[in-house]
Amino acid sequence: MPQEFEQAQTAAEAAAEQESTAVVSQETSDQLDALDAVLDDIESTLATNAEEYVSSFVQKGGE
């Protein structure tokens, strides 16, 4: 009888761990999608006007 309880508890723990892993996996996927969007935006900006983009970061005179 104690073994049955232990197995049931272990199965519940395994299910909780699997659910937690799925949530973390989804969060990681969402973060990767957001990062890809930012990198795509930077890439498209550089493709269209790289000189203007870079010059906006260059200090002029005593600035």
N, CA, C and O atoms as a GROMACS GRO file, in nm:
protein
  252
    1MET      N    1   0.081  -0.119   0.000
    1MET     CA    2   0.000   0.000   0.000
    1MET      C    3   0.086   0.127   0.000
    1MET      O    4   0.058   0.218  -0.078
    2PRO      N    5   0.189   0.136   0.084
    2PRO     CA    6   0.272   0.256   0.080
    2PRO      C    7   0.340   0.275  -0.055
    2PRO      O    8   0.363   0.388  -0.097
    3GLN      N    9   0.372   0.164  -0.123
    3GLN     CA   10   0.436   0.176  -0.254
    3GLN      C   11   0.341   0.236  -0.356
    3GLN      O   12   0.384   0.313  -0.442
    4GLU      N   13   0.213   0.203  -0.348
    4GLU     CA   14   0.116   0.259  -0.441
    4GLU      C   15   0.106   0.410  -0.424
    4GLU      O   16   0.100   0.484  -0.522
    5PHE      N   17   0.105   0.456  -0.298
    5PHE     CA   18   0.099   0.599  -0.272
    5PHE      C   19   0.225   0.668  -0.325
    5PHE      O   20   0.218   0.776  -0.384
    6GLU      N   21   0.339   0.604  -0.302
    6GLU     CA   22   0.465   0.661  -0.349
    6GLU      C   23   0.467   0.671  -0.501
    6GLU      O   24   0.514   0.771  -0.556
    7GLN      N   25   0.417   0.568  -0.570
    7GLN     CA   26   0.413   0.572  -0.715
    7GLN      C   27   0.317   0.678  -0.765
    7GLN      O   28   0.346   0.746  -0.864
    8ALA      N   29   0.204   0.694  -0.699
    8ALA     CA   30   0.107   0.796  -0.739
    8ALA      C   31   0.167   0.935  -0.720
    8ALA      O   32   0.148   1.023  -0.803
    9GLN      N   33   0.237   0.953  -0.610
    9GLN     CA   34   0.300   1.082  -0.583
    9GLN      C   35   0.409   1.109  -0.687
    9GLN      O   36   0.423   1.221  -0.735
   10THR      N   37   0.486   1.008  -0.720
   10THR     CA   38   0.591   1.023  -0.819
   10THR      C   39   0.531   1.057  -0.956
   10THR      O   40   0.587   1.140  -1.028
   11ALA      N   41   0.420   0.996  -0.991
   11ALA     CA   42   0.355   1.026  -1.119
   11ALA      C   43   0.304   1.169  -1.120
   11ALA      O   44   0.312   1.237  -1.222
   12ALA      N   45   0.250   1.215  -1.007
   12ALA     CA   46   0.201   1.353  -0.998
   12ALA      C   47   0.317   1.451  -1.010
   12ALA      O   48   0.306   1.554  -1.076
   13GLU      N   49   0.428   1.418  -0.945
   13GLU     CA   50   0.546   1.504  -0.955
   13GLU      C   51   0.597   1.508  -1.098
   13GLU      O   52   0.636   1.614  -1.147
   14ALA      N   53   0.597   1.394  -1.165
   14ALA     CA   54   0.643   1.389  -1.304
   14ALA      C   55   0.552   1.472  -1.394
   14ALA      O   56   0.600   1.541  -1.484
   15ALA      N   57   0.421   1.466  -1.370
   15ALA     CA   58   0.328   1.545  -1.450
   15ALA      C   59   0.348   1.693  -1.426
   15ALA      O   60   0.343   1.773  -1.520
   16ALA      N   61   0.371   1.732  -1.300
   16ALA     CA   62   0.395   1.873  -1.268
   16ALA      C   63   0.524   1.922  -1.333
   16ALA      O   64   0.531   2.034  -1.384
   17GLU      N   65   0.626   1.838  -1.330
   17GLU     CA   66   0.754   1.876  -1.391
   17GLU      C   67   0.740   1.890  -1.542
   17GLU      O   68   0.797   1.982  -1.602
   18GLN      N   69   0.664   1.800  -1.603
   18GLN     CA   70   0.643   1.807  -1.748
   18GLN      C   71   0.567   1.935  -1.785
   18GLN      O   72   0.599   2.000  -1.884
   19GLU      N   73   0.468   1.971  -1.705
   19GLU     CA   74   0.392   2.094  -1.730
   19GLU      C   75   0.482   2.216  -1.715
   19GLU      O   76   0.474   2.310  -1.794
   20SER      N   77   0.567   2.215  -1.613
   20SER     CA   78   0.660   2.325  -1.590
   20SER      C   79   0.756   2.338  -1.707
   20SER      O   80   0.786   2.449  -1.751
   21THR      N   81   0.805   2.226  -1.757
   21THR     CA   82   0.896   2.227  -1.871
   21THR      C   83   0.828   2.285  -1.995
   21THR      O   84   0.890   2.358  -2.072
   22ALA      N   85   0.701   2.252  -2.014
   22ALA     CA   86   0.626   2.304  -2.129
   22ALA      C   87   0.610   2.455  -2.119
   22ALA      O   88   0.621   2.525  -2.220
   23VAL      N   89   0.585   2.507  -1.999
   23VAL     CA   90   0.570   2.651  -1.979
   23VAL      C   91   0.702   2.722  -2.008
   23VAL      O   92   0.704   2.824  -2.076
   24VAL      N   93   0.811   2.668  -1.956
   24VAL     CA   94   0.943   2.727  -1.979
   24VAL      C   95   0.977   2.724  -2.127
   24VAL      O   96   1.032   2.820  -2.180
   25SER      N   97   0.945   2.615  -2.193
   25SER     CA   98   0.971   2.602  -2.336
   25SER      C   99   0.894   2.708  -2.415
   25SER      O  100   0.949   2.767  -2.508
   26GLN      N  101   0.769   2.732  -2.379
   26GLN     CA  102   0.688   2.833  -2.448
   26GLN      C  103   0.744   2.973  -2.424
   26GLN      O  104   0.749   3.054  -2.516
   27GLU      N  105   0.786   3.002  -2.298
   27GLU     CA  106   0.845   3.132  -2.268
   27GLU      C  107   0.973   3.153  -2.348
   27GLU      O  108   0.997   3.262  -2.401
   28THR      N  109   1.055   3.049  -2.357
   28THR     CA  110   1.179   3.058  -2.433
   28THR      C  111   1.149   3.084  -2.580
   28THR      O  112   1.216   3.165  -2.645
   29SER      N  113   1.051   3.015  -2.632
   29SER     CA  114   1.011   3.034  -2.772
   29SER      C  115   0.963   3.177  -2.796
   29SER      O  116   0.998   3.237  -2.897
   30ASP      N  117   0.885   3.231  -2.703
   30ASP     CA  118   0.836   3.368  -2.716
   30ASP      C  119   0.952   3.467  -2.713
   30ASP      O  120   0.954   3.564  -2.790
   31GLN      N  121   1.049   3.444  -2.625
   31GLN     CA  122   1.165   3.532  -2.616
   31GLN      C  123   1.248   3.526  -2.744
   31GLN      O  124   1.297   3.629  -2.792
   32LEU      N  125   1.264   3.408  -2.799
   32LEU     CA  126   1.339   3.394  -2.924
   32LEU      C  127   1.268   3.465  -3.039
   32LEU      O  128   1.333   3.527  -3.124
   33ASP      N  129   1.136   3.456  -3.042
   33ASP     CA  130   1.060   3.526  -3.146
   33ASP      C  131   1.076   3.677  -3.133
   33ASP      O  132   1.090   3.746  -3.234
   34ALA      N  133   1.075   3.728  -3.011
   34ALA     CA  134   1.093   3.872  -2.988
   34ALA      C  135   1.233   3.915  -3.030
   34ALA      O  136   1.249   4.020  -3.092
   35LEU      N  137   1.333   3.836  -2.996
   35LEU     CA  138   1.470   3.867  -3.035
   35LEU      C  139   1.486   3.865  -3.186
   35LEU      O  140   1.551   3.953  -3.243
   36ASP      N  141   1.427   3.767  -3.252
   36ASP     CA  142   1.432   3.760  -3.398
   36ASP      C  143   1.368   3.884  -3.460
   36ASP      O  144   1.418   3.936  -3.560
   37ALA      N  145   1.259   3.932  -3.403
   37ALA     CA  146   1.192   4.050  -3.456
   37ALA      C  147   1.282   4.173  -3.444
   37ALA      O  148   1.289   4.254  -3.537
   38VAL      N  149   1.350   4.187  -3.331
   38VAL     CA  150   1.442   4.300  -3.313
   38VAL      C  151   1.557   4.292  -3.411
   38VAL      O  152   1.593   4.392  -3.474
   39LEU      N  153   1.615   4.174  -3.425
   39LEU     CA  154   1.727   4.158  -3.518
   39LEU      C  155   1.683   4.181  -3.663
   39LEU      O  156   1.759   4.239  -3.741
   40ASP      N  157   1.564   4.138  -3.699
   40ASP     CA  158   1.512   4.164  -3.834
   40ASP      C  159   1.494   4.313  -3.857
   40ASP      O  160   1.522   4.363  -3.966
   41ASP      N  161   1.447   4.385  -3.755
   41ASP     CA  162   1.429   4.530  -3.767
   41ASP      C  163   1.563   4.599  -3.787
   41ASP      O  164   1.575   4.688  -3.871
   42ILE      N  165   1.664   4.559  -3.711
   42ILE     CA  166   1.797   4.617  -3.726
   42ILE      C  167   1.853   4.586  -3.865
   42ILE      O  168   1.910   4.673  -3.931
   43GLU      N  169   1.836   4.462  -3.908
   43GLU     CA  170   1.886   4.422  -4.040
   43GLU      C  171   1.821   4.502  -4.152
   43GLU      O  172   1.889   4.546  -4.244
   44SER      N  173   1.690   4.522  -4.144
   44SER     CA  174   1.622   4.597  -4.249
   44SER      C  175   1.662   4.744  -4.247
   44SER      O  176   1.673   4.808  -4.351
   45THR      N  177   1.685   4.798  -4.127
   45THR     CA  178   1.730   4.938  -4.116
   45THR      C  179   1.867   4.953  -4.178
   45THR      O  180   1.892   5.048  -4.252
   46LEU      N  181   1.957   4.860  -4.148
   46LEU     CA  182   2.092   4.867  -4.205
   46LEU      C  183   2.091   4.845  -4.355
   46LEU      O  184   2.173   4.903  -4.426
   47ALA      N  185   2.001   4.764  -4.404
   47ALA     CA  186   1.994   4.737  -4.547
   47ALA      C  187   1.947   4.860  -4.624
   47ALA      O  188   1.991   4.882  -4.737
   48THR      N  189   1.860   4.940  -4.564
   48THR     CA  190   1.805   5.054  -4.637
   48THR      C  191   1.889   5.180  -4.620
   48THR      O  192   1.906   5.256  -4.715
   49ASN      N  193   1.941   5.205  -4.499
   49ASN     CA  194   2.016   5.329  -4.479
   49ASN      C  195   2.124   5.312  -4.372
   49ASN      O  196   2.117   5.374  -4.266
   50ALA      N  197   2.221   5.228  -4.400
   50ALA     CA  198   2.327   5.198  -4.304
   50ALA      C  199   2.409   5.322  -4.270
   50ALA      O  200   2.444   5.343  -4.154
   51GLU      N  201   2.439   5.404  -4.369
   51GLU     CA  202   2.521   5.523  -4.344
   51GLU      C  203   2.451   5.618  -4.248
   51GLU      O  204   2.514   5.669  -4.155
   52GLU      N  205   2.323   5.642  -4.269
   52GLU     CA  206   2.247   5.731  -4.180
   52GLU      C  207   2.238   5.672  -4.039
   52GLU      O  208   2.249   5.744  -3.940
   53TYR      N  209   2.218   5.542  -4.031
   53TYR     CA  210   2.207   5.475  -3.902
   53TYR      C  211   2.336   5.488  -3.822
   53TYR      O  212   2.334   5.520  -3.703
   54VAL      N  213   2.449   5.463  -3.887
   54VAL     CA  214   2.578   5.470  -3.819
   54VAL      C  215   2.612   5.614  -3.784
   54VAL      O  216   2.662   5.640  -3.674
   55SER      N  217   2.584   5.708  -3.873
   55SER     CA  218   2.618   5.848  -3.845
   55SER      C  219   2.536   5.904  -3.730
   55SER      O  220   2.578   6.002  -3.668
   56SER      N  221   2.422   5.846  -3.699
   56SER     CA  222   2.343   5.894  -3.586
   56SER      C  223   2.411   5.863  -3.453
   56SER      O  224   2.377   5.924  -3.351
   57PHE      N  225   2.506   5.770  -3.453
   57PHE     CA  226   2.578   5.737  -3.331
   57PHE      C  227   2.715   5.806  -3.322
   57PHE      O  228   2.778   5.802  -3.217
   58VAL      N  229   2.759   5.869  -3.429
   58VAL     CA  230   2.890   5.934  -3.431
   58VAL      C  231   2.876   6.073  -3.371
   58VAL      O  232   2.787   6.149  -3.409
   59GLN      N  233   2.966   6.105  -3.278
   59GLN     CA  234   2.962   6.238  -3.217
   59GLN      C  235   3.023   6.340  -3.312
   59GLN      O  236   3.120   6.313  -3.383
   60LYS      N  237   2.963   6.456  -3.312
   60LYS     CA  238   3.011   6.563  -3.399
   60LYS      C  239   3.064   6.676  -3.312
   60LYS      O  240   2.998   6.719  -3.217
   61GLY      N  241   3.183   6.722  -3.344
   61GLY     CA  242   3.240   6.833  -3.269
   61GLY      C  243   3.262   6.797  -3.123
   61GLY      O  244   3.326   6.696  -3.092
   62GLY      N  245   3.211   6.878  -3.034
   62GLY     CA  246   3.232   6.856  -2.891
   62GLY      C  247   3.115   6.790  -2.822
   62GLY      O  248   3.105   6.795  -2.699
   63GLU      N  249   3.026   6.728  -2.897
   63GLU     CA  250   2.907   6.666  -2.836
   63GLU      C  251   2.941   6.547  -2.750
   63GLU      O  252   2.851   6.485  -2.692
   0.00000   0.00000   0.00000
